Amino acid sequence: MKNILLCSLLLFLNITFAQNSTAMDNETIYQFTVEDIAGETFPLKKLKGQKVMIVNTASECGLTPQYEQLQELYNMYKDEGFVIIGFPANNFGGQEPGENQEIAQFCKANYGVTFPMMGKISVKGNDMHPLYQFLTTKKLNGVEDSEVAWNFQKYLIDEEGHVAKVVSPRTLPTDKSVTNWIEN
């Protein structure tokens, strides 16, 4: 009888641990595959072990010059396990009207962008991309609820794929609060 109870308890604990482990794995960005600006699949799990900044971008915004600081930040830290992922979005004042190819050309020609740019998505509303649903919903990300306030809002993701910090659109990418986070 004791053996049956012990086996039942071990089976229960094993199932519970497996369920909790899966839930913890689902609280990372690694569960998502997105499309890059050229239309190729980009599994976020290939970023494991790196610190990541996810930022929604726009070409016709007063904050568009942040592309310059984003590129500067990327150049400074790309060899130290840091990557920036840009997601063009047209959710705020129609400030990203272009198609992916136009956006890619604009970023390269005007700001020399070399960090990975993804295909245009929606970062709020009924058609919000699943990655942004994750980033903005505590029930999904396990950290905090947030709302994308405007273009160039930044989500800092730790080396394990968890949301670490949300940075205001008006905070420059090279702000000390961001660089300190990258360096520590």
C-alpha positions in Angstrom: 0.0 0.0 0.0 2.8 2.4 0.9 4.5 1.7 -2.5 1.3 2.5 -4.3 0.9 5.8 -2.4 4.6 6.6 -2.9 4.4 5.9 -6.7 1.1 7.9 -7.0 2.8 10.9 -5.1 5.9 10.7 -7.3 3.7 10.6 -10.5 1.7 13.6 -9.3 4.8 15.6 -8.5 6.4 14.7 -11.8 3.2 15.8 -13.8 3.0 19.0 -11.7 6.7 19.8 -12.3 6.3 19.2 -16.0 3.3 21.5 -16.2 5.1 24.2 -14.2 8.2 23.9 -16.3 6.1 24.3 -19.5 4.4 27.3 -18.0 7.8 28.9 -17.2 9.1 28.2 -20.7 6.0 29.9 -22.0 6.9 33.1 -20.1 9.7 33.9 -22.5 10.0 35.5 -25.9 11.5 32.3 -27.1 8.1 30.8 -27.8 7.6 33.2 -30.7 8.6 33.1 -34.3 8.2 36.3 -36.2 8.9 37.4 -39.8 11.8 39.6 -40.6 11.5 42.6 -42.9 12.6 40.5 -45.9 9.8 38.0 -45.2 12.0 35.2 -43.7 11.1 33.4 -40.5 12.9 34.6 -37.4 12.6 32.3 -34.4 13.2 34.4 -31.3 14.7 31.3 -29.5 17.9 31.9 -31.5 18.4 34.9 -29.2 18.8 32.7 -26.1 21.6 33.9 -23.9 21.5 37.5 -25.2 20.0 40.7 -23.7 17.4 42.0 -26.2 15.7 45.3 -26.8 12.4 45.0 -28.6 11.3 48.4 -30.0 8.3 49.4 -32.1 9.4 51.9 -34.8 8.0 54.4 -37.3 9.5 56.4 -40.2 7.4 59.5 -39.9 7.4 60.2 -36.2 9.0 63.0 -34.2 10.9 60.2 -32.4 12.2 58.7 -35.7 15.7 60.1 -35.1 16.0 57.5 -32.3 17.0 55.1 -35.1 20.4 56.8 -34.9 20.8 56.1 -31.2 19.4 52.6 -31.6 22.1 51.9 -34.2 24.8 53.5 -32.0 23.7 51.3 -29.0 23.7 48.2 -31.2 27.2 49.0 -32.5 28.4 49.5 -28.9 27.1 46.3 -27.5 26.4 43.8 -30.3 29.6 41.9 -29.6 28.8 41.7 -25.9 25.6 39.6 -26.2 23.1 42.4 -26.9 20.7 42.7 -29.8 18.0 45.2 -30.9 14.9 43.9 -32.7 12.9 46.6 -34.5 9.2 46.1 -35.3 7.7 48.8 -37.6 4.2 49.5 -36.6 1.5 52.0 -37.9 -0.5 52.2 -34.7 0.1 55.9 -33.9 -1.0 58.6 -36.2 -0.3 56.6 -39.3 3.4 57.3 -38.9 4.6 54.1 -40.5 2.6 54.0 -43.8 5.3 52.2 -45.9 5.6 48.6 -46.9 8.4 46.4 -45.5 10.8 47.0 -48.5 10.3 50.8 -48.2 10.9 50.7 -44.5 14.1 48.7 -44.9 15.4 51.2 -47.5 14.5 54.2 -45.3 16.2 52.7 -42.3 19.4 51.8 -44.2 19.6 55.0 -46.3 18.8 57.5 -43.5 20.2 55.8 -40.4 22.5 53.0 -41.6 20.4 50.5 -39.6 22.1 47.1 -39.4 20.3 45.7 -36.4 17.5 43.1 -37.2 14.3 44.7 -38.4 11.2 42.6 -38.5 8.1 42.8 -40.7 5.5 45.5 -40.0 3.1 44.5 -37.3 0.4 45.9 -35.0 1.5 46.6 -31.4 -1.9 47.5 -30.0 -5.6 47.0 -30.6 -7.7 44.1 -31.8 -5.0 43.0 -34.3 -2.1 43.2 -31.8 0.7 40.8 -32.7 1.0 37.8 -30.3 4.5 38.9 -29.3 3.2 42.3 -28.2 0.2 40.6 -26.4 2.9 38.7 -24.5 5.0 41.8 -23.8 2.1 43.8 -22.5 0.2 41.2 -20.5 1.3 40.1 -17.0 -0.8 37.0 -17.2 1.4 36.0 -20.2 4.8 37.4 -19.4 4.7 36.8 -15.6 6.2 40.3 -14.9 3.9 43.2 -15.5 1.1 44.7 -17.5 2.0 47.6 -19.8 0.6 49.5 -22.7 2.5 50.6 -25.8 2.3 54.4 -25.3 3.8 55.5 -28.7 6.4 54.7 -31.3 9.8 53.7 -30.0 8.7 52.1 -26.7 11.4 49.7 -25.6 11.1 46.3 -24.0 14.3 45.1 -22.4 14.5 41.3 -22.3 17.0 39.4 -20.1 19.3 36.5 -21.2 16.6 34.0 -20.3 14.0 35.6 -22.5 12.0 37.3 -19.7 10.7 40.9 -19.7 13.1 42.9 -17.5 12.0 46.5 -18.1 9.7 48.7 -20.1 11.3 51.9 -21.3 9.3 55.0 -22.3 9.3 56.1 -26.0 10.8 59.4 -25.0 13.8 57.8 -23.2 16.7 57.7 -25.7 18.1 54.3 -26.4 21.5 55.4 -25.2 20.1 56.7 -21.8 22.2 55.6 -18.8 19.3 53.6 -17.5 19.5 51.4 -20.6 23.3 51.1 -20.9 23.5 50.3 -17.2 21.0 47.5 -17.7 23.0 46.1 -20.6 26.3 46.3 -18.8 25.0 44.6 -15.6 
